[in-house]
Every structure is written in C-alpha cells, then in structure tokens.
Amino acid sequence: MGMQPAYRVTSIAGFQGEILVPLQSVRRAIVVADVVESVRLMQAFEVDVIERWRRFVAEVRDTLLPVHGGRLVKSLGDGMLLEFENVPAAAAVANELHRMIELYNAGRSAEAAIHLRVAAHVADVVSDQIDLFGAGVNLAARLCTLAQPGETVASADFRDDLVGGFDPEVEDLGECELRHIAGTVRAFRLARSAAPVALPTFDTLWPDRPAFAVLPLQTAGGGEDAAVAADVVVDQVTRELALCGEWRVISRLSTNALRNRGATLEELGRLLRATWIVSGQCRVVGDRVRISLELAEVRSASVIWSEVFVAPHAELLGLDDSLGMRITAAMLRAVFAFELGRSRAQPLPTLASHTLLFAAIAQMHRVSPQDFARGRQILDQLIERHPRAPEPHAWAAKWHVMRAVQGLADDPGREATLARESAQRALGERSDHALGLAVDGLVSGFLLGDLDASERRYEAALAANPNEALAWLFSSALHAYRDRGEQAAHAAQMALRLSPLDPLRYFHDSFAAHAMLAAERHDESVTLAERSLRANAGHLPTCRTLAAARMLAGDADGARSAVRRLRALSPAYTVQSFLDHYPGRGSRLAATTAAALTEAGLPAA
C-alpha cells in the first residue's frame, strides 16, 4: 500500500516481556453504525436499551457477520465499527443492520425505539487483531452525520464498487462538508434494497433474438497469470459474438461488474436481460491454459453445452484470436446452424497492456476527478507502448469528449480538437473500428456541429459492429437533433439493452431521456432523467431535459423545481444559452424545449 511498516508493543500471556507485532496496511470496506439520540435513550430507558443493544450486537457478531465475511472491530454503548474485504458484503450488512434493529423495537413506543445512522467507506487502513486505524476510519465516522435515522450514507469510493440493480441503488448527495475533514466529500445515500434495472418499454426490442452474456471466468491456480488469461479469453469470445447482428451481446463493462457476485441464473437473466449465459473456469497449469466453459439457457435454467479447451499460454500473448474463435464456433454450433466468420479485430499485443486498458476504462467511469485524470495517464502509457493499437486511441477520444461534457475542461474547443485527433488515430490504424467511428461521430455532431459527418460515422460504426452500444447511444442524440423522435428512442433503447449495467449508467440514462423527449414520450423521459440525476446530481443537460419533460407532461410545479435546480448548478444559464450551444438548434425539438423552459421559469437571456 506504499506505507512504512508500523509496530506495536504487545504483551502475550505466558511470555515474560513484550514483543513487536507488525501492523498491516490493507484495503477494506468500513461500516460505522451510530445509535440516534443515544443519550436521551439511555436517560429514559437505560436498562431496556442496554439489554436490547447487547442482544443486537451479539446477533450481528455471531450470526450476520459470519455470513458476509465481516469482522466486528469494536462495539461501544452507542455504536459499532465493522470491517469487510469487499463492498458488496459491506452494503448488504449496512442494509441488514437497519432491518434487524427494527425487530428489536417490537412492542416499544416510538420514543423508546432504537434507530441507526450508518456510513460506509472504502480506504487503506492500518489493521491489527483488535482495531482499525487511519484517516479512512475517521472519514467513515464523519459520514454518519449526513445520514438520517434509518439511512446509510456512502462515500464515492464505496459507491464506485456497487452495481445498479444488484446492489442497493444510490442517490447523489453532492459535495458535502464534514466537520474536521478538509475540503468537501462526495456522498451518496443508499436505498434500503436493490431495484431491478428495467423500463417496460424496452421489452419489445428484438423479441425473437437471443442475447449472450459472457461472464468473467473463475480462476483456480495460476495466480495473476490465470486472472489475466481469463479476461483475455472472455474478451475474445465477446468480440467474436458481437461481430454478428443476429443476436445481442451484453457489453463487457456490464458483465465485468458482476465478477465474483455469486448471482443465480435467474438474477443474471433479470439484470442482464440475457437469454444465454456463458460461464466457466480458467486454470493455468505449467505453460498451458485450461478453459472449462458452459452455456446455460436462462428460462429453463438448463445447461445446453459444455466443453474444455486447452491451449498454450503463449497463444494468448500474440495477435491471434484463434482460441476465442474456436470457443465461439463450438458454442454457436450448439445453438444455431451456422458459424461466426473470422474476426478482424486485434487485441492489445500483451497481457499487461490488456489489463491496463481495463484499468483505464474503470478509472474513466468513476466519480472522482482524480480517478478520471488517472484514466488518461494509463491510456497515455498504453499509447506510448502500442501507438498502432486502435483501442487506446478510441478510448482517449472518448475521454476528451467526457471531459468537455462534464465541464472539467477550461477550453471545450481544445478538447474537441484533441478528441478528433485521437479518434482519427484509431481509425487510421483500423478504418472500421466501431468505437473509434462512434466517438468521432460524437465529436463531429456534439462538439463541432457537423451533423452530416456525425450521421455517416454512426452508420459506419453500426455497420462494422451492430452491437456497439455507444454508437447506438450517440446516434440517439443525432436523431433527436433532426426531429426523428422514434428513431432516437429506438437507438437509446438499443444502447441501454446492450449495456444494462454500465458503470456510467447516468450518462446513458441522460441520452435516453433526451431521446424520449424528442419522441414526445414525456413520462419516460422524466423517469430516465430522474434516474440519471439520482446517480449524478450535478449533470446540467439532464436537469434541462427533466425541466422540459415535466412541463410538457403537464407537471408545471415539477418543471419549475427542475429549473431551480438547473439554475443552482449554473446561475448564468438561460434559454438563449441553451439555443446557442444546442447541436440541434433550429430543430422543432429545440423550439419546443426552449418554450417549455421559458414557461418553467428559465430566464430568456
């Protein structure tokens, strides 16, 4: 963890004297629970509160924590500190604490009820057998002050490891000030339960086409080599499947979010909206890789195909996708009467670089500006190592677009130029690179205002790969700019279906809300915009869409509330600001939106 070893003097029974025991620096999920109004409760109901609290702590320690791999670090008369190795377990326990304490309130008056404030954080901490130390523990304790009775508040680091629809949903509380903590802290409120990722209007899309989800492979033996080899195999199979438009393929970012979650086949089908689930195990034995795979059909919960593949480990280091092609062809023979053709896609040249690429993508999609900047640094390393690989150039182009869209750039025009240059480098290495084409189309339309060039790029991207989620997403905006409402809605729905658990879901939901506004499906636009803002409360374009959609849906009070929120984010924002910068200015949608914003109270100029 980059820390110098610390030591503690400890006495041990049966040993005359003291010894030095090294402390450990570890990455941990921390949960802090505080009793609300503990002083009042003790004064009024001392004996009963103590008895209930002792039984509650014992049940948490002996029954709840062992199931989730947690540790009770300490328990005080009015709180407890818990430690976990991973965020999903910590989130589950945080929710369960509220449910359990309610059971201990049975038969008591409202004045005698015990309620908890809970906070969750992820940090590097110094740990020994009896305690945790470090700034992260202090921050977790301070986060408790943001929670209302019965609520859990989490840090941005904790939130980044949650999966929408599987873990509890979150609501962005924005940048918060905490006592004795320098600067501000981004905080999120956790819902009491997970909510399915679903909008009913999406069920009619491609109803007769199966959807494949290739899950991350489990590893057994081989350490880091097996983990990297497993990721490469999954990437190759996913890429091969995605080359054919006869089925949908769930994005790699969405399936990777479910790594090591232990989800049932039913849960996977619900969360990913998949028909077929590919899963398995990867083992490295000597210089060979052994891949055991199975294909399950979700509705019948039956395994329809399984096979074992063995290949030299060195085969995964080169540019040949032959192992992935063999796996894909064998899988498709079990389901369909035809095979997928040879892939022209090339992976990054080395395993280490492949791992770095996914690290860069993960960093780009985190909340923290520091993590976002770190994503660009990793991409620069990849580009320096492999200047002819298209993937890092395409992701670098998207990075510049995201920087401009999120308002992190001092000069958006400069970001547009850099994004265009990166996209052109990706396309210079492979002219049919779908992600490169999609991002170049976004730069052309969104940042440079050339809608004709933008449309040509999206058409080329989808011709190269019909399952490129970002091409569908970005093209939804283009259709909206050109008053093709239903085409915009269809494209947005396709993007959400192909990437239902994307780490940047608020971004997808924002585009989809805009598309539904163009299609005059105002209630759906409101639903999507509100969901987007719960994940990222400070996204101005989404606030604008929400205000217009509410007004057009007949909710004038809600529209005015959204405008107030918009003005709080950008006090100088006006209807003229919208018209000056909107890529679809001159369209019927622009005029309708401007009129709705004016009626909702946004100043004209």
DRENLUMMAR-160830 format. One line per field, with one value per residue (C-alpha): residue number from 1; x, y, z. Coordinates in Angstrom, 1 decimal, m for minus. Each point is the difference from the previous one (the first is absolute). Layout:
N
pos	c(NUM; ...)
x	c(X; ...)
y	c(Y; ...)
z	c(Z; ...)
//
This chain:
605
pos	c(1; 2; 3; 4; 5; 6; 7; 8; 9; 10; 11; 12; 13; 14; 15; 16; 17; 18; 19; 20; 21; 22; 23; 24; 25; 26; 27; 28; 29; 30; 31; 32; 33; 34; 35; 36; 37; 38; 39; 40; 41; 42; 43; 44; 45; 46; 47; 48; 49; 50; 51; 52; 53; 54; 55; 56; 57; 58; 59; 60; 61; 62; 63; 64; 65; 66; 67; 68; 69; 70; 71; 72; 73; 74; 75; 76; 77; 78; 79; 80; 81; 82; 83; 84; 85; 86; 87; 88; 89; 90; 91; 92; 93; 94; 95; 96; 97; 98; 99; 100; 101; 102; 103; 104; 105; 106; 107; 108; 109; 110; 111; 112; 113; 114; 115; 116; 117; 118; 119; 120; 121; 122; 123; 124; 125; 126; 127; 128; 129; 130; 131; 132; 133; 134; 135; 136; 137; 138; 139; 140; 141; 142; 143; 144; 145; 146; 147; 148; 149; 150; 151; 152; 153; 154; 155; 156; 157; 158; 159; 160; 161; 162; 163; 164; 165; 166; 167; 168; 169; 170; 171; 172; 173; 174; 175; 176; 177; 178; 179; 180; 181; 182; 183; 184; 185; 186; 187; 188; 189; 190; 191; 192; 193; 194; 195; 196; 197; 198; 199; 200; 201; 202; 203; 204; 205; 206; 207; 208; 209; 210; 211; 212; 213; 214; 215; 216; 217; 218; 219; 220; 221; 222; 223; 224; 225; 226; 227; 228; 229; 230; 231; 232; 233; 234; 235; 236; 237; 238; 239; 240; 241; 242; 243; 244; 245; 246; 247; 248; 249; 250; 251; 252; 253; 254; 255; 256; 257; 258; 259; 260; 261; 262; 263; 264; 265; 266; 267; 268; 269; 270; 271; 272; 273; 274; 275; 276; 277; 278; 279; 280; 281; 282; 283; 284; 285; 286; 287; 288; 289; 290; 291; 292; 293; 294; 295; 296; 297; 298; 299; 300; 301; 302; 303; 304; 305; 306; 307; 308; 309; 310; 311; 312; 313; 314; 315; 316; 317; 318; 319; 320; 321; 322; 323; 324; 325; 326; 327; 328; 329; 330; 331; 332; 333; 334; 335; 336; 337; 338; 339; 340; 341; 342; 343; 344; 345; 346; 347; 348; 349; 350; 351; 352; 353; 354; 355; 356; 357; 358; 359; 360; 361; 362; 363; 364; 365; 366; 367; 368; 369; 370; 371; 372; 373; 374; 375; 376; 377; 378; 379; 380; 381; 382; 383; 384; 385; 386; 387; 388; 389; 390; 391; 392; 393; 394; 395; 396; 397; 398; 399; 400; 401; 402; 403; 404; 405; 406; 407; 408; 409; 410; 411; 412; 413; 414; 415; 416; 417; 418; 419; 420; 421; 422; 423; 424; 425; 426; 427; 428; 429; 430; 431; 432; 433; 434; 435; 436; 437; 438; 439; 440; 441; 442; 443; 444; 445; 446; 447; 448; 449; 450; 451; 452; 453; 454; 455; 456; 457; 458; 459; 460; 461; 462; 463; 464; 465; 466; 467; 468; 469; 470; 471; 472; 473; 474; 475; 476; 477; 478; 479; 480; 481; 482; 483; 484; 485; 486; 487; 488; 489; 490; 491; 492; 493; 494; 495; 496; 497; 498; 499; 500; 501; 502; 503; 504; 505; 506; 507; 508; 509; 510; 511; 512; 513; 514; 515; 516; 517; 518; 519; 520; 521; 522; 523; 524; 525; 526; 527; 528; 529; 530; 531; 532; 533; 534; 535; 536; 537; 538; 539; 540; 541; 542; 543; 544; 545; 546; 547; 548; 549; 550; 551; 552; 553; 554; 555; 556; 557; 558; 559; 560; 561; 562; 563; 564; 565; 566; 567; 568; 569; 570; 571; 572; 573; 574; 575; 576; 577; 578; 579; 580; 581; 582; 583; 584; 585; 586; 587; 588; 589; 590; 591; 592; 593; 594; 595; 596; 597; 598; 599; 600; 601; 602; 603; 604; 605)
x	c(0.0; 3.0; 0.2; 3.0; m0.5; m1.4; 0.6; m1.8; 1.3; m2.3; 0.0; m0.7; m1.2; 2.7; 2.8; 2.0; 0.5; m1.3; 0.5; m0.5; m2.9; m0.2; m3.1; m1.5; m1.1; m3.0; m2.8; m3.3; m3.7; m0.9; m3.5; m0.7; m3.4; m1.1; m3.1; m2.2; m0.6; 1.9; 0.3; m3.8; m0.7; 2.4; m1.4; m3.6; 0.2; 3.5; m0.6; m2.1; 2.3; 3.1; m1.7; m1.2; 3.3; 2.0; m2.2; 0.1; 3.8; 0.3; m2.3; 2.0; 3.3; m1.1; m2.6; 0.1; 3.8; 1.1; m2.4; 1.5; 3.7; 0.0; 1.7; m1.3; 3.0; m1.5; m3.4; m0.7; m3.1; m1.5; 1.7; 2.2; 2.8; 0.0; 2.6; m0.4; 2.2; m2.4; m2.7; m3.0; 0.2; 0.3; m3.0; m2.1; 0.8; m0.6; m3.5; m0.6; 1.0; m3.0; m2.4; 1.4; m0.2; m3.7; m0.7; 1.5; m2.5; m3.0; m2.5; 1.8; m1.4; 1.4; 1.9; 1.8; 0.8; 3.7; 0.9; 3.4; 2.0; 2.4; 3.0; 2.1; 3.4; 2.9; 3.5; 3.5; 0.1; 2.5; m1.3; 0.9; m2.0; m2.1; m0.2; 0.1; 1.9; 0.3; m1.6; m2.5; m1.5; m0.4; m1.7; m2.4; m1.0; m0.5; m2.2; m2.5; m0.9; m1.5; m2.4; m3.6; m1.3; m0.3; 2.2; 3.4; 2.4; 3.0; 3.1; 0.7; 2.7; m2.6; m2.6; 2.3; 0.1; m3.8; m2.0; m3.4; m2.8; 2.0; 1.3; m2.1; m0.8; 1.7; m1.0; 2.6; 0.2; 2.7; 3.1; m0.5; 1.9; 1.0; 1.3; 3.8; 0.3; 1.8; m1.8; m3.2; m1.0; m2.2; m2.7; m2.9; m3.0; m0.6; m3.5; m1.3; m0.1; 1.2; m2.4; m0.2; 1.6; m3.1; m2.2; m3.1; 0.1; 3.3; m1.6; m1.2; 3.5; 1.4; m2.4; 1.0; 3.8; 1.9; 2.4; 3.4; 1.7; 3.6; 0.8; 3.5; 1.6; 0.8; 3.7; 1.6; 3.7; 2.5; m0.5; 0.2; 0.8; m3.3; m1.9; 1.4; m0.4; m3.7; m0.6; 1.6; m2.1; m3.2; 0.9; 0.7; m3.3; m1.9; 1.6; m0.7; m3.7; m0.4; 1.0; m3.3; m3.3; m2.2; 0.2; 0.7; 3.2; 0.1; 2.9; 3.2; m0.3; m3.4; 0.9; 3.3; m2.0; m1.4; 3.4; 0.0; m3.5; m1.4; m3.2; m2.5; m0.9; m3.4; 1.6; 2.5; m2.9; m1.9; 2.9; 1.6; m3.2; 1.9; m1.3; 3.3; 2.7; 3.5; 2.0; 3.0; 3.4; 3.6; 3.0; 3.7; 2.0; 3.6; 0.1; m3.5; m3.4; m3.1; m3.3; m3.2; m3.2; m3.7; m3.0; m3.2; m3.5; m1.6; m3.7; 0.4; 3.0; 1.7; 3.6; m0.2; 3.8; 3.2; 3.6; 3.6; 2.7; 3.7; 2.5; 3.6; 0.2; 2.2; m2.9; m1.8; 3.0; m0.1; m2.4; m1.8; m3.6; m0.1; m0.9; m2.9; m1.2; 0.1; m2.0; m2.6; m0.4; m0.6; m2.5; m2.0; m0.2; m1.9; m2.6; m0.1; 0.7; 2.7; 3.4; 1.4; 2.6; 3.7; 0.5; 2.1; 0.2; 3.4; 0.6; 2.7; 3.4; 0.7; m1.9; 1.3; m1.3; m3.3; m0.4; 1.0; m2.7; m2.7; 1.5; m0.1; m3.7; m0.9; 1.8; m1.7; m3.4; 0.5; m1.5; 3.3; 1.7; 3.3; m0.9; m1.2; 3.4; 1.7; m1.9; 1.6; 3.5; m0.5; m1.2; 3.1; 2.2; m1.9; 0.3; 3.8; 0.4; m2.3; m0.5; m1.6; m2.6; m3.4; m1.7; 2.0; m0.4; m3.7; m0.4; 2.2; m2.3; m3.0; 2.0; 0.3; m3.7; m0.9; 2.2; m1.7; m3.5; 0.6; 1.2; 3.5; 1.8; 1.0; m0.2; m2.7; 1.2; 3.4; m1.5; m1.9; 3.2; 1.8; m2.9; m0.1; 3.7; m0.2; m3.0; 1.8; 3.1; m2.2; m1.7; 3.4; 1.0; m3.3; m2.6; m2.9; 0.7; m3.5; 0.8; 2.4; m2.8; m2.6; 2.2; 1.0; m3.7; m0.6; 2.8; m1.3; m3.6; 0.1; 3.2; 0.5; m3.6; 0.4; m3.0; 0.4; 3.5; m1.3; m2.7; 2.4; 2.3; m2.8; m1.3; 3.6; 0.4; m3.2; 0.8; 3.4; m1.5; m3.8; 0.6; 2.0; m2.0; 1.6; m0.8; m3.7; 0.2; 1.6; m2.2; m3.0; 1.0; 0.6; m3.5; m1.4; 1.8; m1.6; m3.5; m0.1; m1.6; m0.8; 3.4; 1.6; m2.0; 0.8; 3.8; 0.0; m1.8; 2.4; 2.9; m1.5; m0.8; 3.5; 1.6; m2.5; 2.5; 2.5; 2.0; m1.0; m3.7; m1.0; 1.6; m2.0; m3.2; 0.6; 0.2; m3.0; m2.0; 0.8; m1.0; m3.4; m0.5; 0.5; m2.5; m2.5; 0.0; 0.2; m0.8; 2.8; 2.3; m0.7; 0.6; 3.4; 1.1; m0.9; 1.9; 3.0; 0.0; m0.2; 3.3; 1.6; m1.9; 2.2; m0.5; m1.5; m1.2; m2.1; m1.5; m1.0; m1.6; m1.9; m1.3; m1.3; m1.4; m1.9; m1.5; m1.1; m1.4; m2.2; 2.0; 0.6; 1.0; 2.5; 1.4; 0.5; 1.8; 2.3; 0.7; 1.0; 2.3; 1.5; 0.5; 1.7; 2.5; 0.5; m1.4; 0.8; m1.8; m2.8; m2.3; 2.4; 2.9; m1.8; m0.8; 3.6; 1.7; m2.6; 1.2; m3.5; m0.8; m2.5; m1.9; m3.6; 1.3; 2.2; m2.9; m2.3; 2.6; 0.7; m3.7; m0.4; 3.1; m1.4; m3.4; 1.8; 1.7; 3.5; 1.0; 0.0; 3.4)
y	c(0.0; 2.2; 0.4; m0.6; m2.9; 1.1; m2.0; m0.3; m1.3; m2.8; m2.2; m3.7; m2.3; m2.4; 2.1; 2.2; 3.2; 1.6; m0.6; 2.1; m0.9; 1.5; 1.9; m0.6; 2.5; m1.4; 1.2; m0.5; 0.9; 1.7; 0.2; 2.3; m0.1; 2.5; 0.0; 3.0; 2.1; m2.5; 2.4; 0.6; m3.8; m0.9; 2.7; m1.1; m3.8; m1.0; m3.6; m0.9; 1.7; m1.6; m3.5; 0.5; 1.4; m2.8; m2.6; 1.9; 0.2; m3.7; m1.0; 2.3; m1.6; m3.6; m0.3; 2.8; 0.7; m3.7; m0.3; 3.1; m0.4; 3.0; 0.8; 1.9; 2.2; 1.7; 0.6; 3.0; 0.7; 2.0; m1.3; m2.5; m0.2; m2.8; m1.1; m1.9; m1.1; 1.1; 2.6; m2.2; m1.8; 3.3; 1.4; m3.1; 0.2; 3.8; m0.6; m3.0; 2.0; 2.3; m2.9; m1.9; 2.9; 0.5; m3.5; 1.0; 2.9; m2.2; 0.8; 3.3; 3.5; 2.3; 1.9; m3.2; m1.3; m0.4; 1.4; 0.0; 2.3; m2.0; 1.0; m2.0; 0.8; m1.8; 1.0; m1.2; m0.6; m1.3; m3.1; m2.3; m2.7; 2.4; 3.4; 2.0; 3.3; 2.7; 3.0; m2.3; m1.1; 3.6; 0.9; m2.9; 1.2; 3.5; m1.2; m1.3; 3.6; 0.3; m2.9; 0.4; m2.6; m3.3; 1.1; m1.1; 2.6; m1.1; 1.6; 0.2; m2.7; m2.3; 0.9; m0.7; m3.7; m0.4; m1.4; 1.6; m2.5; m2.5; 2.0; 2.8; 2.9; 3.3; 3.7; 2.6; 2.5; 2.1; 1.5; 0.1; 1.7; m2.1; 1.2; m0.2; m1.3; 2.3; 1.0; m1.7; m3.7; m1.5; m2.0; m2.3; m1.3; m3.7; m1.4; m2.6; m2.7; m0.6; 1.0; m1.8; 1.8; 0.1; 2.1; m1.8; 1.6; m1.8; m3.5; 0.3; 0.5; m3.0; m2.4; m2.9; 0.4; m1.6; 2.1; m1.4; 1.0; m1.3; 0.1; 0.4; m3.4; m1.3; m0.9; m2.9; m0.1; 2.1; 3.2; 3.3; m1.9; m1.9; 3.1; 1.8; m3.0; m0.3; 3.7; m0.4; m3.1; 1.8; 3.0; m2.2; m1.9; 3.2; 1.6; m3.0; m0.2; 3.8; m0.2; m1.5; 2.0; m3.0; 0.2; 2.6; m0.1; 1.5; 2.4; m1.0; 2.8; m1.2; m3.7; 0.9; 1.9; m3.4; m1.6; m2.2; 1.0; m3.6; 1.0; m2.6; m0.8; 1.7; 3.1; 0.2; m0.3; 2.8; 2.3; m0.5; m0.8; m2.9; m3.2; m1.9; 0.2; m1.1; m0.8; m2.2; m0.3; 0.7; m1.9; 0.5; m3.2; 0.4; 1.7; m1.0; 1.6; m2.3; 1.7; m1.8; 1.7; m0.6; 1.7; 0.2; 1.0; 2.3; m0.8; m3.7; 0.3; m2.8; m0.4; m0.6; m0.2; m0.5; m0.6; 0.1; 1.9; m0.3; 2.4; 1.1; 3.0; 1.8; m0.2; 2.7; 2.3; 0.5; 1.7; m3.3; m0.4; m3.7; m1.2; 2.4; m0.9; m3.8; 0.6; 2.2; m2.4; m3.0; 2.0; 1.2; m3.5; m1.0; 2.7; 0.9; m1.6; 2.4; 1.2; 3.4; 1.2; 0.8; 3.1; 2.9; 1.5; 0.0; 0.0; 2.1; m1.7; m1.0; m1.2; 2.7; 2.7; m1.8; 0.3; 3.6; 0.8; m1.3; 1.9; 3.2; m0.6; m0.6; 3.2; 2.0; m1.0; 0.8; 3.0; 1.5; 2.6; m1.4; m3.5; 1.4; 1.7; m3.2; m1.8; 2.4; m0.7; m3.7; 0.5; 2.1; m2.9; m2.4; 2.3; 0.4; m3.7; m0.8; 3.0; m2.1; m1.7; 1.7; m0.7; 2.4; 2.8; m0.5; 0.1; 3.0; 1.8; m0.9; 1.3; 3.4; 0.0; m0.9; 2.7; 2.6; m1.3; m0.2; 3.6; m0.9; 1.7; 3.7; 0.0; m2.3; 0.9; m1.3; m3.2; m0.4; 0.3; m2.6; m2.4; 0.3; m0.7; m3.1; m1.4; 0.6; m1.9; m2.9; 0.0; 0.4; m3.3; m1.7; 1.8; m2.2; 0.3; 0.4; 1.9; 2.4; 0.7; 0.5; 2.5; 1.8; 0.4; 1.4; 2.6; 1.0; 0.4; 1.0; 2.1; 1.2; 0.2; m2.0; m2.2; m1.4; m1.3; m1.3; m2.0; m1.6; m1.0; m1.7; m1.9; m1.2; m1.0; m2.1; m1.6; m1.0; m1.3; 0.0; m0.6; 3.2; 1.5; 3.5; 0.2; m0.5; 2.4; 2.8; m0.5; 0.5; 3.6; 0.5; m1.2; 2.3; 3.0; m0.8; m0.5; m3.7; m0.8; m3.6; m0.8; 1.8; m2.1; m3.2; 0.7; 1.0; m3.2; m2.1; 1.7; m0.8; m3.6; m0.6; 1.5; m0.3; 0.1; 2.5; 1.8; 3.4; m0.8; 3.6; 1.0; m2.6; 1.0; 3.6; m0.7; m2.2; 2.7; 2.4; m2.5; m0.7; 3.8; 0.1; m2.9; 1.9; m2.8; 2.5; m2.3; m2.4; 3.0; 1.1; m3.5; m0.3; 3.5; m0.4; m3.3; 1.6; 2.9; m2.4; m1.4; 3.4; 3.0; 2.6; m0.9; 3.2; m1.4; m2.6; 2.8; 1.8; m3.0; m0.7; 3.5; m0.1; m3.5; 0.8; 3.2; m1.9; m2.8; 2.6; 0.1; 3.8; m0.1; m2.8; 1.9; 3.2; m2.1; m1.5; 3.5; 1.2; m3.0; 0.9; 3.6; m1.1; m2.0; 2.9; 3.3; 1.7; m2.7; 1.4; m1.2; 1.9; m1.9; m3.2; 1.1; 1.3; m3.3; m2.7; m2.0; m0.4; 3.8; 0.8; m3.3; m0.3; m1.7; 3.0; 2.4; m2.3; m0.4; 3.8; 0.8; m2.6; 1.4; 3.6; m1.1; m1.8; 3.3; m0.1; 3.5; 0.7; 1.7)
z	c(0.0; m0.1; 3.9; 2.2; 2.4; 3.4; 3.2; 3.3; 3.3; 1.2; 3.1; m0.6; 2.8; 1.2; m1.4; 2.4; m1.8; m3.2; m3.7; m3.1; m2.2; m3.5; m1.0; m3.4; m2.6; m1.8; m2.3; 1.8; m0.2; 3.3; 1.5; 3.0; 1.7; 2.7; 2.1; m0.5; 3.1; 2.2; 3.0; 0.1; m0.3; 2.8; 2.3; m0.6; m0.6; 1.2; 1.0; m3.0; m2.5; 1.4; m0.1; m3.6; m1.2; 1.5; m1.7; m3.3; 0.1; 0.8; m2.9; m2.4; 1.2; 0.2; m2.8; m2.5; m0.5; m0.5; m2.9; m1.7; 1.0; 2.2; 3.3; 3.0; 0.8; 3.0; 1.6; 2.3; 2.0; m2.9; m3.2; m1.7; m2.6; m2.6; m2.5; m3.3; m2.8; m2.7; m0.6; m1.0; 3.4; 1.8; m1.8; 0.7; 3.7; 0.2; m1.3; 2.3; 3.1; m0.5; m0.5; 3.0; 2.4; m0.9; 1.3; 3.4; 0.1; 0.0; 2.7; 0.9; m0.3; m2.7; 2.7; 1.1; m3.5; m0.9; m3.4; m1.8; m2.1; m2.2; m2.1; m2.5; m1.5; m1.7; 1.0; 0.8; 3.7; 2.6; 1.6; 2.9; 1.8; 2.1; m1.8; m3.2; m0.4; m2.6; m1.7; m1.8; 3.4; 1.0; m3.3; 0.3; 3.5; m1.2; m2.9; 2.6; 0.8; m3.5; 0.5; 1.2; 2.5; m1.9; m2.9; m1.3; m1.6; m2.0; m1.5; m3.7; 0.4; 1.5; m2.6; m2.9; 0.9; 0.0; m2.9; m0.7; 0.1; 1.9; 3.0; 1.7; m2.3; 0.9; 0.1; m0.6; 3.0; m1.8; 1.6; 3.8; 2.8; 3.0; 3.3; 0.4; m3.6; m2.4; m3.2; m1.1; m0.3; m2.7; 1.8; m1.1; 1.8; m0.3; m0.6; 2.4; m2.8; m3.5; m2.8; m3.4; m2.9; m2.3; m2.1; m1.3; m3.5; m0.7; 0.0; m3.7; m1.4; m2.0; 1.8; m2.3; 0.3; 2.9; 2.1; 1.0; 3.3; 0.4; 3.7; 1.5; 0.4; 3.5; 0.5; 1.8; 0.3; m2.0; 2.0; m2.1; m3.2; 0.2; 0.8; m3.0; m2.3; 1.1; m0.9; m3.5; m0.8; 1.0; m2.1; m3.0; 0.3; 0.5; m3.0; m2.2; 1.0; m0.5; m3.7; m1.0; 0.1; 0.4; 3.8; 2.7; 2.1; 3.5; 0.4; 1.7; 2.5; 1.1; 0.5; 1.7; 2.7; 1.1; 0.6; 3.1; 1.0; 0.2; m1.8; m1.0; m3.6; 0.6; 1.4; m2.9; m2.5; 1.7; 0.4; m3.4; m1.9; m1.5; m1.7; 0.2; 2.7; m0.7; 3.1; 1.0; 1.6; m1.1; 1.4; m0.9; 0.2; m0.9; m3.4; m0.9; 0.6; 0.7; m0.7; 1.2; m1.4; 0.1; m1.7; 2.0; m1.3; 2.6; m0.4; 0.5; 2.3; m1.9; m1.3; m3.7; m0.8; 1.8; m1.2; 1.1; m2.0; 0.5; m1.6; 0.5; 2.3; m2.6; m2.5; 2.0; m0.2; m3.8; m2.4; m1.0; 1.2; m0.9; 3.5; 0.3; m3.5; 0.9; 3.1; m1.8; m2.9; 2.4; 2.0; m3.0; m1.5; 3.1; m0.5; m3.7; m3.4; m1.0; 1.2; 0.5; m2.5; 0.8; 2.0; m1.3; 3.5; 1.6; 3.8; 1.6; m0.5; 3.6; 3.0; 2.2; m2.4; m0.2; 3.7; m0.1; m2.6; 2.3; 2.9; m2.1; m0.9; 3.6; 1.1; m2.7; 1.3; 3.7; 1.7; 1.3; m2.3; 1.2; m1.1; m3.4; m0.5; 1.0; m2.8; m2.6; 1.5; m0.5; m3.5; m0.8; 1.2; m2.3; m2.9; 0.6; 0.0; m2.9; m2.2; m2.7; 2.2; m0.7; 3.4; 2.2; m2.6; m0.2; 3.8; 0.2; m2.5; 2.3; 3.0; m1.6; m0.9; 3.6; 1.3; m2.1; 0.8; 3.7; 0.1; 1.1; m2.9; 0.0; m3.8; m1.5; m3.5; 0.8; 1.4; m3.3; m2.0; 2.2; m0.1; m3.8; m0.3; 2.3; m2.0; m3.3; 1.3; 1.0; m3.5; m1.7; 1.5; m0.8; m2.0; 1.2; 3.7; 1.3; 3.2; m1.9; m2.5; 2.7; 2.0; m3.2; m0.8; 3.4; m0.4; m3.4; 1.1; 3.7; 0.2; m3.6; m1.2; m3.3; 0.2; m3.5; 0.8; 3.3; m1.6; m2.5; 2.9; 2.0; m3.0; m0.7; 3.7; 0.1; m3.4; 1.5; 3.2; 0.6; 3.7; 0.7; 2.8; m0.3; m3.7; 0.8; 2.9; m1.8; m3.1; 2.2; 0.6; m3.8; m0.8; 2.7; m1.4; m3.4; 1.4; m0.5; 3.3; m0.3; m1.5; 2.8; 2.6; m1.8; m0.1; 3.7; 0.9; m2.0; 1.9; 3.4; m0.9; m1.2; 3.1; 2.9; 2.8; m1.4; 2.7; m1.6; m0.1; 0.9; m3.3; m2.0; 1.9; m0.8; m3.7; 0.2; 1.8; m2.8; m2.6; 1.7; 0.1; m3.8; m0.4; 2.2; 2.5; 2.8; 3.0; m1.1; m0.4; 3.5; 1.4; m1.7; 0.9; 3.6; 0.1; m1.6; 2.5; 3.0; m1.2; m0.9; 1.4; m1.6; m3.7; m1.5; m3.4; 1.9; 2.2; m3.2; m1.5; 3.3; 0.1; m3.6; 0.3; 3.2; m1.5; m3.2; 2.2; 1.8; 3.2; 0.2; 3.7; m0.6; m3.1; 2.1; 2.6; m2.6; m1.3; 3.4; 0.3; m3.4; 1.0; 3.2; m2.1; m2.5; 1.1; m3.3; m2.1; m2.1; m2.9; m2.3; 1.4; m0.9; m3.5; m0.6; 0.9; m0.8; m3.0; m1.3; 0.0; m2.7; 0.5; 1.2; 3.2; 0.8; m0.4; 2.1; 2.7; 0.1; 0.3; 2.8; 1.9; m0.4; 1.4; 2.9; 1.0; m1.6; m1.0; m3.7; m0.1)
//
